[in-house]
């Protein structure tokens, strides 16, 4: 895929997302429920590689590592991510030249030193130039499990589509500027969503390669909305959800459901009753969507049909959740569904007493 615009660090997609937890037994069931398989273990560190399709997830339990300190502060969480680059040494030097904060990563004998910089909430962004079908970082630093496939299909998830962060109010410009300055990201979408009591602002940033997409969310109305609740539960800024792509979301939903995934509450029946009005001649089986709670968005104007189908899991570790998305020509983020999703979460917050009482002047429960 050709670069969309100047690519000073030579970005080339996501390589992995790194997770940490204060103790074992939390991340592994989550990965398995998502259809991932444990395929390799680090040769000298307490680190595991889980894989499905072209997605790599790292479980880092190494004592005294940045991941361990991150888990002590945030609990089980996504503590870092790897960006593929064409030349890691050159990309690292360019990132520092542009004002990035360097991160020292420990290595053992005969192990790769992965250059890294500090990102949102102290999470680490690794720069990886050994990936794909050639000699990868896993071939050098990991031992492959002999009984495991190196390319497990799992539930049918293919790639990391995007990775969304929640940030403190007033910090969105700072972090959007970080991605613009260091990597030459550009803003491709802007949303300002208001519910009955709360609201959020979202800026979707994309990298020059067009494959690394980082939406940023901040609270825009009230003080107890879903972004604020995340920040309090997470103890800071960080990754809110990770979106995985697939080619047949209804079938993937069935597999994930069988594996034990719990999904967010579906929208009301009126959402599906109005689909034909919102997206005339969309051609999707509404019954199949509604029975699974799948959301449909896109455009059917002037006979140019571009659609996406998406759904979100319930929170799986702490406030972190996942998105599952099938793109049928649409490159957006489900803007038409954002308000429906936002109000669904707001409804859940009302039921749990997180918002509403004080704003309505009611006595607390």
LODO-134131 format. One record per residue (C-alpha): residue in one letter; x, y, z. Coordinates in Angstrom, 2 decimals. Example, Ala and Ser with C-alpha at 12.3 -4.5 7.8 and 13.67 -1.06 7.14 Angstrom:
R; a; 12.30; -4.50; 7.80
R; s; 13.67; -1.06; 7.14
END
This chain:
R; x; 0.00; 0.00; 0.00
R; x; 1.44; 3.36; -1.06
R; x; 1.85; 6.05; 1.60
R; x; -0.94; 8.61; 1.78
R; x; 1.48; 11.44; 2.57
R; x; 5.06; 12.00; 3.77
R; x; 6.16; 9.15; 6.04
R; x; 9.25; 10.38; 7.92
R; x; 9.55; 7.32; 10.19
R; x; 8.66; 4.75; 7.52
R; x; 5.57; 3.44; 9.34
R; x; 4.06; 0.21; 7.98
R; x; 1.18; -0.90; 10.22
R; x; 0.74; -2.37; 13.69
R; x; 3.04; -5.21; 14.75
R; x; 1.61; -6.00; 18.21
R; x; -0.23; -4.76; 21.26
R; x; 1.47; -5.44; 24.60
R; x; -0.55; -6.30; 27.71
R; x; 0.43; -6.51; 31.37
R; x; -1.26; -7.69; 34.58
R; x; -0.21; -7.84; 38.24
R; x; -0.59; -11.63; 38.19
R; x; -1.05; -14.45; 35.70
R; x; -4.43; -15.94; 34.92
R; x; -6.17; -12.71; 33.87
R; x; -4.94; -12.08; 30.33
R; x; -4.81; -15.70; 29.15
R; x; -8.58; -16.43; 29.44
R; x; -9.33; -13.13; 27.69
R; x; -7.00; -13.92; 24.79
R; x; -8.44; -17.43; 24.47
R; x; -12.03; -16.10; 24.52
R; x; -11.09; -13.79; 21.64
R; x; -9.83; -16.78; 19.65
R; x; -6.09; -16.22; 20.12
R; x; -3.63; -19.07; 20.63
R; x; -0.42; -19.07; 22.68
R; x; 2.21; -19.77; 20.00
R; x; 5.58; -18.76; 21.51
R; x; 7.35; -17.89; 24.77
R; x; 10.28; -15.52; 25.24
R; x; 13.62; -17.26; 25.69
R; x; 14.68; -15.36; 28.83
R; x; 11.72; -13.27; 30.00
R; x; 8.28; -14.09; 31.36
R; x; 6.63; -12.99; 28.12
R; x; 4.16; -14.83; 25.87
R; x; 3.14; -14.35; 22.24
R; x; -0.53; -14.95; 21.38
R; x; -1.62; -14.86; 17.75
R; x; -4.65; -14.96; 15.45
R; x; -4.57; -14.17; 11.74
R; x; -2.14; -11.25; 11.36
R; x; -2.63; -10.02; 14.95
R; x; 0.05; -10.40; 17.62
R; x; -0.73; -9.86; 21.32
R; x; 2.05; -9.86; 23.91
R; x; 1.46; -10.85; 27.56
R; x; 4.33; -9.38; 29.59
R; x; 4.77; -10.60; 33.18
R; x; 8.49; -9.87; 33.48
R; x; 9.29; -8.57; 37.02
R; x; 10.92; -5.15; 37.14
R; x; 9.98; -4.36; 33.53
R; x; 8.11; -1.24; 32.35
R; x; 5.10; -3.53; 31.86
R; x; 5.24; -4.61; 35.51
R; x; 5.31; -1.00; 36.72
R; x; 2.48; -0.16; 34.33
R; x; 0.35; -3.03; 35.68
R; x; 1.04; -1.93; 39.27
R; x; -0.44; 1.48; 38.42
R; x; -3.25; 0.52; 36.03
R; x; -4.03; -3.13; 36.73
R; x; -4.53; -5.56; 33.86
R; x; -4.31; -3.36; 30.77
R; x; -2.78; -2.72; 27.36
R; x; 0.58; -1.17; 28.22
R; x; 2.19; -0.66; 24.82
R; x; 2.12; -1.24; 21.09
R; x; 4.56; -1.98; 18.31
R; x; 4.65; 0.04; 15.10
R; x; 6.23; -1.58; 12.06
R; x; 8.88; 0.64; 10.45
R; x; 11.17; 0.16; 7.48
R; x; 14.34; 0.86; 9.47
R; x; 14.10; 0.89; 13.28
R; x; 17.40; 2.71; 13.93
R; x; 16.58; 5.48; 11.47
R; x; 12.99; 5.76; 12.73
R; x; 14.17; 5.99; 16.35
R; x; 16.72; 8.69; 15.54
R; x; 14.10; 10.68; 13.63
R; x; 11.57; 10.31; 16.47
R; x; 14.08; 11.67; 19.01
R; x; 14.96; 14.50; 16.63
R; x; 11.26; 15.38; 16.57
R; x; 11.03; 15.51; 20.36
R; x; 10.03; 11.97; 21.39
R; x; 10.96; 10.72; 24.87
R; x; 13.28; 7.69; 24.68
R; x; 12.57; 4.53; 26.68
R; x; 15.30; 2.16; 27.80
R; x; 14.31; -1.50; 27.31
R; x; 16.30; -4.26; 28.99
R; x; 17.77; -7.05; 26.90
R; x; 19.54; -10.31; 27.67
R; x; 22.44; -11.97; 25.84
R; x; 21.86; -12.48; 22.11
R; x; 18.52; -10.63; 22.25
R; x; 17.27; -7.79; 20.13
R; x; 17.17; -4.29; 21.57
R; x; 13.86; -2.82; 20.45
R; x; 13.99; 0.99; 20.18
R; x; 11.03; 2.57; 21.94
R; x; 9.52; 5.93; 22.88
R; x; 6.98; 7.06; 25.48
R; x; 3.35; 7.46; 24.41
R; x; -0.01; 8.31; 25.93
R; x; -0.27; 7.70; 29.66
R; x; 3.32; 6.45; 29.82
R; x; 2.62; 3.48; 27.53
R; x; 5.49; 2.44; 25.27
R; x; 5.56; 2.60; 21.47
R; x; 8.11; 0.12; 20.07
R; x; 9.62; 0.55; 16.59
R; x; 9.90; -2.83; 14.85
R; x; 11.66; -3.52; 11.54
R; x; 11.78; -7.34; 11.70
R; x; 8.31; -8.61; 10.83
R; x; 6.23; -10.53; 8.34
R; x; 7.32; -13.72; 6.61
R; x; 11.04; -12.93; 6.94
R; x; 13.12; -13.27; 10.11
R; x; 10.87; -11.65; 12.71
R; x; 11.57; -10.53; 16.28
R; x; 9.78; -13.70; 17.45
R; x; 12.16; -15.97; 15.51
R; x; 15.08; -14.36; 17.33
R; x; 13.81; -13.73; 20.88
R; x; 11.10; -16.40; 21.30
R; x; 10.82; -20.18; 21.30
R; x; 7.91; -21.41; 19.18
R; x; 5.65; -23.93; 20.87
R; x; 6.05; -27.13; 18.82
R; x; 2.35; -28.07; 19.00
R; x; 1.09; -24.60; 18.01
R; x; 0.36; -23.33; 14.50
R; x; 2.31; -20.19; 13.63
R; x; -0.73; -18.84; 11.77
R; x; -3.82; -19.82; 13.77
R; x; -7.13; -18.70; 12.27
R; x; -8.88; -18.50; 15.64
R; x; -12.30; -16.89; 15.47
R; x; -11.56; -15.25; 12.11
R; x; -10.05; -11.94; 13.24
R; x; -7.48; -10.69; 10.72
R; x; -5.75; -7.42; 11.62
R; x; -5.70; -4.55; 14.12
R; x; -8.02; -2.00; 12.50
R; x; -7.56; 0.83; 14.98
R; x; -6.66; 1.48; 18.59
R; x; -8.59; 4.12; 20.56
R; x; -7.26; 6.12; 23.52
R; x; -9.12; 8.10; 26.18
R; x; -7.38; 11.24; 27.44
R; x; -8.08; 13.88; 30.09
R; x; -10.23; 16.88; 29.16
R; x; -8.14; 19.55; 27.46
R; x; -5.40; 17.05; 26.53
R; x; -6.63; 15.99; 23.10
R; x; -4.78; 18.77; 21.28
R; x; -1.58; 17.81; 23.08
R; x; -1.75; 14.15; 22.08
R; x; -2.98; 14.85; 18.55
R; x; 0.00; 17.19; 18.27
R; x; 2.28; 14.41; 19.55
R; x; 1.21; 12.05; 16.75
R; x; 1.41; 14.84; 14.18
R; x; 4.86; 16.03; 15.26
R; x; 6.57; 12.67; 15.80
R; x; 4.98; 10.51; 13.07
R; x; 3.23; 13.00; 10.73
R; x; -0.25; 11.61; 11.49
R; x; -3.21; 13.56; 10.10
R; x; -6.71; 14.05; 11.48
R; x; -9.22; 12.27; 9.24
R; x; -12.41; 12.44; 11.37
R; x; -13.77; 14.68; 14.11
R; x; -16.86; 13.89; 16.21
R; x; -18.66; 15.87; 18.87
R; x; -21.28; 13.61; 20.44
R; x; -23.74; 14.74; 23.09
R; x; -26.02; 12.52; 25.13
R; x; -28.70; 13.67; 27.54
R; x; -26.25; 14.18; 30.40
R; x; -22.73; 13.75; 29.03
R; x; -20.72; 14.11; 25.84
R; x; -17.42; 13.29; 24.20
R; x; -15.19; 14.71; 21.52
R; x; -13.23; 12.36; 19.29
R; x; -10.44; 12.99; 16.80
R; x; -9.45; 10.08; 14.55
R; x; -5.77; 10.26; 13.61
R; x; -4.19; 8.19; 10.83
R; x; -0.56; 7.50; 10.00
R; x; 1.03; 8.23; 6.62
R; x; 0.88; 4.52; 5.75
R; x; -2.92; 4.55; 6.20
R; x; -2.79; 1.39; 8.35
R; x; -2.15; 2.77; 11.84
R; x; -5.24; 4.59; 13.07
R; x; -5.47; 6.13; 16.55
R; x; -8.77; 7.80; 17.54
R; x; -8.52; 10.04; 20.63
R; x; -11.49; 10.68; 22.97
R; x; -12.00; 13.28; 25.69
R; x; -14.98; 14.32; 27.84
R; x; -16.83; 17.35; 26.47
R; x; -19.90; 17.76; 28.68
R; x; -20.50; 17.10; 32.37
R; x; -17.97; 15.48; 34.68
R; x; -19.14; 11.90; 35.14
R; x; -19.46; 10.60; 31.60
R; x; -18.06; 7.41; 30.15
R; x; -14.63; 8.92; 29.38
R; x; -14.31; 10.24; 32.92
R; x; -15.44; 6.88; 34.31
R; x; -12.77; 5.13; 32.22
R; x; -10.03; 7.51; 33.39
R; x; -10.95; 6.92; 37.04
R; x; -11.19; 3.14; 36.65
R; x; -7.96; 2.99; 34.64
R; x; -6.14; 5.48; 36.86
R; x; -5.07; 7.64; 33.95
R; x; -5.03; 8.06; 30.21
R; x; -4.73; 4.99; 28.05
R; x; -6.10; 2.52; 25.53
R; x; -9.91; 2.34; 25.74
R; x; -10.51; -0.28; 23.06
R; x; -8.78; -2.23; 20.31
R; x; -10.59; -2.89; 17.03
R; x; -10.00; -6.09; 15.06
R; x; -11.03; -6.52; 11.41
R; x; -12.69; -9.53; 9.82
R; x; -14.44; -10.51; 6.58
R; x; -17.64; -12.15; 7.91
R; x; -18.72; -10.51; 11.15
R; x; -21.91; -12.55; 11.72
R; x; -19.86; -15.77; 11.55
R; x; -17.15; -14.24; 13.75
R; x; -19.82; -13.13; 16.25
R; x; -21.12; -16.71; 16.42
R; x; -17.62; -18.06; 17.11
R; x; -16.83; -15.41; 19.71
R; x; -20.17; -16.00; 21.42
R; x; -19.41; -19.73; 21.58
R; x; -16.02; -18.90; 23.12
R; x; -17.75; -16.91; 25.86
R; x; -17.44; -13.27; 24.74
R; x; -20.04; -10.95; 26.27
R; x; -21.05; -8.08; 24.01
R; x; -22.27; -4.59; 24.89
R; x; -25.99; -4.10; 25.23
R; x; -27.61; -3.96; 21.78
R; x; -29.31; -0.79; 20.58
R; x; -33.12; -0.58; 20.83
R; x; -35.31; -2.24; 18.19
R; x; -36.01; 1.19; 16.66
R; x; -32.35; 1.30; 15.53
R; x; -33.01; -1.64; 13.17
R; x; -36.46; -0.40; 12.17
R; x; -34.80; 2.81; 10.89
R; x; -31.90; 1.19; 9.04
R; x; -33.65; 1.22; 5.66
R; x; -34.45; 4.89; 6.13
R; x; -30.90; 5.79; 7.18
R; x; -29.19; 3.55; 4.60
R; x; -31.67; 2.89; 1.78
R; x; -30.94; -0.18; -0.34
R; x; -28.10; -1.26; 1.92
R; x; -28.75; -4.93; 1.07
R; x; -27.75; -6.34; 4.46
R; x; -29.92; -8.96; 6.25
R; x; -31.48; -6.91; 9.03
R; x; -32.71; -9.97; 10.97
R; x; -29.18; -11.39; 11.08
R; x; -27.84; -8.04; 12.30
R; x; -30.54; -7.53; 14.93
R; x; -30.36; -11.04; 16.36
R; x; -26.67; -10.41; 17.11
R; x; -26.84; -6.71; 17.98
R; x; -24.56; -5.82; 15.03
R; x; -24.38; -2.17; 13.99
R; x; -24.44; -1.02; 10.36
R; x; -23.04; 2.23; 9.01
R; x; -21.75; 3.77; 5.80
R; x; -23.31; 5.38; 2.75
R; x; -25.56; 4.29; -0.10
R; x; -25.85; 7.64; -1.86
R; x; -25.90; 7.79; -5.66
R; x; -25.63; 4.03; -5.94
R; x; -22.16; 4.07; -4.34
R; x; -22.66; 1.60; -1.49
R; x; -19.93; 1.68; 1.15
R; x; -20.73; -0.10; 4.40
R; x; -19.19; -1.30; 7.63
R; x; -20.58; -3.68; 10.23
R; x; -19.35; -3.47; 13.82
R; x; -19.96; -4.56; 17.38
R; x; -18.24; -4.02; 20.73
R; x; -17.49; -6.40; 23.56
R; x; -18.34; -5.63; 27.15
R; x; -15.30; -4.52; 29.22
R; x; -12.96; -7.50; 29.56
R; x; -10.10; -6.39; 31.83
R; x; -10.70; -3.25; 33.84
R; x; -12.47; -0.77; 31.54
R; x; -10.76; -2.10; 28.37
R; x; -13.01; -3.55; 25.67
R; x; -12.72; -4.69; 22.05
R; x; -14.38; -3.83; 18.75
R; x; -14.99; -6.25; 15.87
R; x; -15.43; -4.65; 12.46
R; x; -16.10; -5.76; 8.89
R; x; -15.42; -3.15; 6.22
R; x; -17.33; -3.29; 2.96
R; x; -15.75; -0.31; 1.26
R; x; -16.25; 2.16; 4.12
R; x; -13.11; 3.58; 5.74
R; x; -14.81; 5.41; 8.60
R; x; -15.29; 4.49; 12.23
R; x; -19.05; 4.01; 12.33
R; x; -19.87; 7.69; 12.78
R; x; -23.56; 6.98; 12.26
R; x; -23.42; 4.50; 15.13
R; x; -21.44; 6.63; 17.56
R; x; -24.47; 8.37; 19.00
R; x; -26.39; 5.10; 19.32
R; x; -23.42; 3.47; 21.06
R; x; -22.78; 6.53; 23.22
R; x; -26.39; 6.66; 24.40
R; x; -26.37; 2.91; 25.05
R; x; -23.38; 3.33; 27.38
R; x; -24.97; 6.40; 28.96
R; x; -28.12; 4.35; 29.60
R; x; -25.99; 1.73; 31.34
R; x; -24.35; 4.45; 33.46
R; x; -27.80; 5.72; 34.45
R; x; -28.87; 2.23; 35.50
R; x; -25.71; 1.86; 37.59
R; x; -26.16; 5.29; 39.20
R; x; -22.91; 6.70; 37.77
R; x; -24.75; 9.68; 36.23
R; x; -28.22; 11.19; 36.45
R; x; -29.04; 11.54; 40.12
R; x; -27.10; 14.71; 40.89
R; x; -27.85; 16.22; 37.49
R; x; -31.57; 15.57; 37.93
R; x; -31.60; 16.82; 41.49
R; x; -32.55; 13.37; 42.79
R; x; -31.47; 11.92; 46.07
R; x; -28.55; 9.51; 45.67
R; x; -29.47; 5.83; 45.85
END
